Amino acid sequence: MHIKNFTALIALLFTSLAIGQNQATLKHGTGKRLQIAAEMEKSIQTELLNKWYPQAVDSLYGGFLSSFTYDFKPTGSQDKMIVTQARHTWSASKAALRYPDVPYYKSCAAHGYNFLRDVMWDKTYGGFYTLVDREGSPKMDDIPKNAYGNAFGIYALAAYYKCSGDTGALGLARQAFHWLETHSHDPAHKGYYQHLQRDGTPVQRNSSVPSASDIGYKDQNSSIHLLEAFTELYAVWPDSLLRVRLEEMLLLIRDVMVTKKGYLILFFQPDWTPLSFRDSSYASIQQHHYLDHVSFGHDAETAYLMMEASHALGLHNDTATLIVGKKMVDHALQNGWDDDLGGFYDEGYYFKDTKKITITKDSKNWWAQAEGLNTLLIMSDLYPDDPMHYFDKFKKLWKYAQAYLIDHKYGDWYEEGLDKEPQRKTALKGHIWKATYHQFRALMNCADRLKGEK
């Protein structure tokens, strides 16, 4: 898809959303939308951001503490991963823009940026380390860097630049983008290699790598978050090469990674040959399930990220992305949705010689429900009269989140819905893979859209 008239094409997505939003308001009622918006806004301020900031700030060694008990007490070694540090910096930056009368959000964001710049960034070879200890010493293993983590570094830096105007943050974001371009980008087959040595050399898969390991494969997860990061960066730095890579990732995800049924393939050979164990034995499928299953949460999240990228690119008549995004959401609702209580199941699988999917993991991860809220509301505004009844499912999912995911006593969200995993009530509330990002972004986006501000 080559766009010649950028100005003329500047927003089919937002035009469609605006029209659909007006129809949805008429259909569903302003009162209900504003009621839910108020509930979400209150939850953001009294059950989420206030629980993390500023108490997650590590005033001793920099960056953010990652690990907290169910009642928000710091625990464990507090190793610091680029993904968590970047997500906290992004969240604090967005909070600073949203709540300018709360000064510590901006200071938290600056604190996070300083840690990304001074500790997580490798000053010898460039690129962000994946993991450091609490004091900031890199924890080196066979794969000390990856594209996924560097994507989140870019994501955070772009957001911090937008909230602060600090040109140093934009400069580091540009440097990280060019580092990925030099080392991780595949000029032959497009996309990015995920696993990288310290100097940026891609890690090649060989016979010594265990069959269940993802080392050496390309994947959807790093790809969708590169798309997300490039979208955020393009909003503050509309560079021509960045635009090419943003569009490249959109088309790869939409046209290569999404199946005809409407779900994402998870892993690929470097030439984008899909990885599948469907023709293997049940035991082999189980052994390799991490590499090959249907992730309903990623499908819902990716539908949103594709539409967001399309808008950033100004693809005003991009019906192809809308069609694929809708197909992904519909597939997740038809195959991975709990009709009784609401919520998206974690995993499913299409076994050989069966047309119907089998739910292989019926827990309901917090991030999938958060992303589901955001995407269902977008779909309800785009297609208010659709027989999938997106707004009804959005309301049901919000009710589910309030009942089974949001900890109204200690704050934040449980890692899994308590209807399926009640033991999670006393599990860690935060760790290196769980911060504020998914749930804050979802509630923020939904509250604004419900109020007609997005």
C-alpha positions in Angstrom: 0.0 0.0 0.0 1.6 3.2 -1.2 0.1 6.5 -0.1 0.7 9.5 -2.4 -1.6 12.1 -0.9 -1.0 12.2 2.8 -3.0 15.3 3.5 -6.1 14.1 1.8 -6.0 10.8 3.6 -5.6 12.0 7.2 -8.2 10.0 9.1 -10.8 7.5 7.9 -10.4 5.7 11.2 -11.2 8.8 13.3 -14.0 9.9 10.9 -15.5 6.5 11.1 -15.1 6.4 14.8 -16.7 9.9 15.2 -19.7 8.8 13.1 -20.0 5.5 14.9 -19.6 7.2 18.3 -22.5 9.5 17.6 -24.7 6.5 16.5 -23.5 4.5 19.5 -24.3 7.4 21.9 -27.9 7.5 20.5 -28.2 3.7 20.6 -26.7 3.1 24.1 -27.5 6.4 25.8 -25.3 9.1 27.0 -26.1 8.4 30.6 -24.8 4.9 30.7 -21.6 5.9 28.8 -20.9 8.7 31.3 -21.6 6.5 34.2 -19.0 3.9 33.1 -16.6 6.7 32.3 -16.9 8.0 35.8 -16.4 4.6 37.3 -13.3 4.1 35.3 -11.9 7.5 36.1 -12.4 6.9 39.8 -10.7 3.5 39.5 -7.7 5.0 37.8 -7.2 7.6 40.5 -8.1 5.7 43.6 -7.3 2.0 42.8 -4.4 2.2 40.3 -2.1 5.1 39.8 -2.2 6.2 43.5 -1.1 2.7 44.5 2.0 2.6 42.3 3.2 6.2 42.3 5.2 7.5 43.9 5.8 4.4 46.1 7.2 2.3 43.3 10.0 4.9 42.8 13.3 3.4 43.9 14.9 6.5 45.4 18.0 4.6 46.4 19.2 3.1 43.1 17.0 4.7 40.5 14.2 3.4 38.3 11.2 1.6 39.7 10.7 -1.2 42.1 8.9 -4.0 40.3 7.8 -6.6 42.8 5.0 -6.1 45.3 2.9 -8.4 47.5 -0.9 -8.5 47.1 -1.2 -5.7 49.7 1.5 -3.6 47.9 4.5 -4.2 50.1 7.9 -4.3 48.2 9.3 -7.9 48.1 12.0 -9.9 46.5 15.3 -9.0 44.9 13.8 -6.2 42.7 15.7 -7.0 39.5 14.8 -4.4 36.9 13.7 -5.4 33.4 13.7 -2.9 30.5 10.0 -3.7 29.8 8.8 -2.9 33.3 11.0 0.2 33.7 9.8 1.5 30.3 6.1 0.7 31.0 6.3 2.6 34.3 8.0 5.6 32.6 5.3 5.5 29.9 2.5 5.3 32.4 3.9 8.1 34.6 4.3 10.2 31.5 0.7 9.7 30.4 -0.5 10.4 33.9 1.5 13.6 34.0 -0.3 14.8 30.8 -3.7 13.6 32.1 -3.4 15.0 35.6 -1.1 18.1 35.4 -2.2 19.2 38.9 -0.5 16.1 40.4 3.2 17.1 40.1 4.7 13.9 41.2 3.6 12.0 38.1 6.0 14.2 36.0 8.8 13.7 38.5 8.2 10.0 38.5 8.4 10.0 34.7 11.6 12.0 34.8 13.0 9.6 37.3 12.2 6.7 35.0 13.7 8.4 32.0 17.0 9.0 33.9 17.2 5.3 34.7 16.6 4.3 31.1 19.2 6.7 29.9 21.9 6.2 32.6 21.5 2.5 33.5 19.4 0.5 31.0 21.1 1.9 27.9 24.4 0.2 26.9 26.9 3.0 26.5 29.4 0.7 24.8 27.3 -1.1 22.2 24.0 0.8 22.3 20.6 -0.7 22.8 18.8 -1.4 26.0 19.8 -4.2 28.3 17.0 -6.7 29.0 17.7 -7.1 32.8 19.8 -5.4 35.5 19.9 -6.0 39.2 18.4 -3.5 41.6 21.7 -1.6 41.9 21.9 -1.4 38.1 24.5 -4.0 37.1 23.6 -5.8 33.9 22.6 -9.4 34.3 24.1 -10.9 31.2 23.0 -14.3 29.8 23.2 -15.8 26.3 20.7 -13.2 25.1 21.3 -9.9 26.9 19.0 -7.8 24.6 15.9 -8.2 22.5 13.8 -6.2 20.1 10.7 -6.4 22.4 12.5 -4.6 25.2 14.0 -2.0 23.0 10.5 -1.4 21.5 9.3 -0.5 25.0 12.3 1.7 25.6 11.3 3.7 22.5 7.6 3.7 23.6 8.5 5.2 26.9 11.0 7.8 25.6 8.5 9.1 23.1 5.8 9.5 25.7 8.2 11.2 28.1 9.3 13.6 25.4 5.7 14.5 24.7 5.0 15.2 28.4 8.3 17.0 29.2 9.6 18.5 25.9 13.1 17.1 26.9 14.9 16.8 23.6 17.4 14.4 25.2 14.6 11.8 25.5 13.7 12.2 21.8 17.3 11.9 20.9 17.7 8.6 22.8 14.4 7.3 21.2 15.8 8.1 17.7 19.1 6.5 18.7 17.3 3.3 19.8 15.3 3.2 16.6 18.4 3.5 14.5 20.1 0.8 16.7 17.3 -1.6 15.9 17.5 -0.6 12.2 21.2 -1.4 12.1 21.1 -4.7 14.1 17.6 -6.1 14.4 15.9 -5.2 11.1 15.8 -7.9 8.4 16.2 -6.2 5.1 15.7 -9.4 3.2 12.4 -10.7 4.7 11.3 -7.6 6.6 10.4 -7.4 10.3 12.8 -7.7 13.2 14.9 -10.4 14.8 13.9 -10.7 18.4 16.9 -12.2 20.2 20.2 -10.2 20.1 23.7 -10.4 21.5 25.1 -7.5 23.4 26.6 -6.0 20.3 23.3 -6.4 18.4 24.1 -9.5 16.4 20.9 -11.5 15.9 21.0 -14.9 17.7 20.6 -17.7 15.2 18.7 -20.9 16.0 20.7 -24.1 15.7 20.5 -27.8 16.7 21.6 -27.1 20.2 18.5 -24.9 20.9 15.7 -26.9 22.7 12.7 -27.5 20.4 10.3 -25.8 22.8 12.5 -22.6 23.0 11.6 -19.5 21.0 15.3 -18.6 20.5 15.9 -17.6 16.8 12.3 -17.3 15.8 10.5 -14.2 14.8 7.3 -13.6 16.6 4.0 -11.7 16.7 4.5 -10.3 20.3 7.7 -8.4 19.6 6.2 -7.3 16.2 3.0 -5.8 17.7 4.9 -3.9 20.3 7.4 -2.6 17.7 4.3 -1.4 15.8 3.0 0.2 19.0 6.4 1.9 19.8 6.8 3.2 16.2 3.3 4.6 16.4 4.1 6.5 19.6 7.4 7.7 18.2 6.0 8.8 14.8 3.5 11.1 16.6 6.5 13.2 17.9 9.0 12.5 15.2 7.5 12.0 11.7 10.7 10.7 10.1 10.5 9.2 6.6 12.3 5.9 7.5 10.3 5.5 10.6 7.2 5.9 8.5 8.4 3.1 6.2 9.0 0.8 9.1 5.7 1.6 10.7 3.8 0.8 7.6 6.0 -2.3 7.0 5.1 -3.7 10.5 1.4 -2.9 10.0 1.3 -4.8 6.7 3.3 -7.7 8.1 1.1 -8.1 11.0 -2.2 -7.6 9.2 -1.4 -9.6 6.0 1.1 -12.2 7.2 0.7 -12.9 10.9 -3.1 -13.0 11.0 -4.7 -16.2 9.7 -7.8 -16.4 7.5 -9.8 -17.4 10.5 -8.8 -14.2 12.3 -6.2 -15.1 14.9 -2.5 -14.5 15.1 0.2 -17.0 14.5 2.6 -16.7 17.3 6.0 -17.7 15.9 7.8 -17.9 12.5 10.9 -18.9 10.9 13.1 -15.9 9.8 11.5 -16.0 6.3 8.0 -15.8 8.0 7.1 -19.4 7.5 4.6 -20.1 10.2 5.5 -22.4 13.1 2.9 -25.1 13.8 2.7 -28.3 15.7 -0.8 -29.2 14.6 0.3 -32.3 12.7 2.3 -33.6 15.7 1.2 -35.8 18.5 -0.9 -34.5 21.4 2.2 -34.8 23.6 4.3 -32.7 21.2 1.6 -30.1 21.0 1.5 -29.9 24.7 5.3 -29.7 24.9 5.3 -26.8 22.4 2.1 -25.0 23.4 4.0 -21.8 24.2 5.0 -21.6 20.5 1.7 -22.6 19.0 -1.7 -21.7 20.3 -4.4 -19.1 19.9 -4.0 -16.1 22.2 -7.4 -14.3 22.4 -5.9 -11.4 24.4 -3.2 -10.7 21.8 -5.8 -10.8 19.0 -8.0 -8.2 20.8 -4.9 -6.1 21.6 -3.5 -6.3 18.1 -6.8 -5.2 16.4 -6.5 -1.9 18.4 -2.8 -1.5 17.7 -3.3 -1.9 14.0 -6.0 0.7 13.9 -3.9 3.0 16.0 -1.0 2.6 13.6 -3.2 3.1 10.5 -4.5 6.4 12.0 -0.9 7.5 12.7 0.0 6.9 9.1 -3.0 8.8 7.9 -4.4 5.9 6.0 -7.8 7.5 5.6 -9.4 4.8 3.4 -7.8 1.8 5.1 -10.7 -0.5 5.1 -8.4 -3.5 4.9 -7.2 -2.9 8.4 -10.7 -2.4 9.7 -11.8 -5.6 8.1 -9.0 -7.7 9.6 -9.3 -6.0 13.0 -13.0 -6.8 13.2 -12.4 -10.3 12.1 -9.9 -10.8 14.9 -12.2 -9.4 17.5 -15.1 -11.5 16.2 -13.0 -14.6 16.2 -12.0 -14.0 19.9 -15.6 -13.4 20.9 -17.0 -16.4 19.0 -14.3 -18.8 20.2 -12.7 -17.5 23.4 -15.4 -15.5 25.2 -17.1 -16.6 28.5 -20.8 -16.1 27.8 -21.7 -16.7 31.4 -19.6 -14.2 33.3 -17.8 -12.4 30.5 -14.1 -12.2 29.8 -11.6 -13.7 27.3 -10.0 -17.0 28.0 -6.3 -17.2 27.9 -5.6 -19.9 25.2 -7.2 -22.1 22.7 -6.1 -24.6 20.0 -7.3 -25.9 16.6 -6.4 -29.6 16.8 -6.0 -31.6 13.6 -9.2 -32.7 11.9 -11.4 -30.4 14.0 -13.1 -27.3 12.9 -14.0 -26.1 16.3 -11.4 -24.6 18.7 -10.7 -26.2 22.0 -10.1 -24.0 25.0 -6.8 -25.2 26.5 -6.4 -22.6 29.2 -9.6 -21.1 30.6 -8.1 -18.7 33.0 -8.5 -15.0 32.2 -5.3 -12.9 32.3 -5.7 -9.3 33.5 -4.0 -7.7 30.5 -6.2 -9.6 28.0 -9.3 -8.2 29.8 -7.9 -4.7 29.9 -7.1 -4.8 26.2 -10.5 -6.3 25.5 -12.3 -3.4 27.1 -10.4 -0.9 24.9 -11.0 -2.8 21.7 -14.6 -3.8 22.4 -15.5 -0.1 23.0 -13.8 0.9 19.7 -15.7 -1.8 17.8 -19.0 -0.7 19.4 -18.4 2.8 18.2 -17.4 1.7 14.7 -20.3 -0.9 14.4 -23.0 0.2 16.9 -25.7 -2.0 15.2 -23.5 -5.1 14.6 -25.0 -8.4 15.7 -21.9 -9.1 17.8 -23.3 -6.5 20.3 -19.9 -5.1 21.1 -21.3 -2.5 23.6 -23.2 -5.2 25.6 -20.0 -7.3 25.8 -18.0 -4.2 26.8 -20.4 -3.6 29.7 -20.3 -7.2 30.7 -16.5 -7.2 30.6 -16.3 -4.1 32.7 -18.7 -5.7 35.2 -16.5 -8.8 35.2 -13.4 -6.7 35.8 -15.0 -4.9 38.8 -16.1 -8.2 40.3 -13.1 -10.5 39.6 -10.1 -8.5 38.7 -9.9 -5.1 40.4 -8.7 -5.3 44.0 -11.0 -2.7 45.6 -9.2 -3.0 49.0 -5.4 -2.9 48.1 -5.5 -1.6 44.6 -4.5 -2.6 41.1 -5.7 -5.7 39.3 -5.2 -9.4 40.2 -3.1 -11.2 37.6 -5.9 -13.6 36.7 -9.7 -13.4 37.2 -10.7 -14.8 40.6 -13.6 -16.7 39.1 -11.1 -19.2 37.6 -8.1 -18.7 39.9 -9.2 -17.5 43.4 -5.7 -18.1 44.8 -4.5 -15.1 42.9 -6.1 -12.9 45.5 -2.9 -13.2 47.5 -0.5 -13.6 44.7 2.1 -10.9 43.7 0.3 -7.7 42.7 3.4 -6.5 40.7 6.4 -8.2 39.2 8.7 -7.6 36.2 5.9 -8.6 33.8 3.1 -6.8 35.6 3.0 -3.0 36.1 0.3 -0.4 35.3 0.5 -0.2 31.6 -2.3 -2.4 30.2 -5.0 -1.5 32.7 -4.2 2.2 32.8 -4.1 2.6 29.1 -7.4 0.7 28.7 -9.3 2.6 31.4 -7.8 5.9 30.2 -8.8 5.3 26.6 -12.2 4.0 27.5 -13.1 6.8 29.8 -12.1 9.4 27.2 -14.0 7.6 24.4 -17.1 7.2 26.6 -17.0 11.0 27.3 -16.6 11.7 23.6 -13.1 13.0 24.1 -11.3 10.5 21.9 
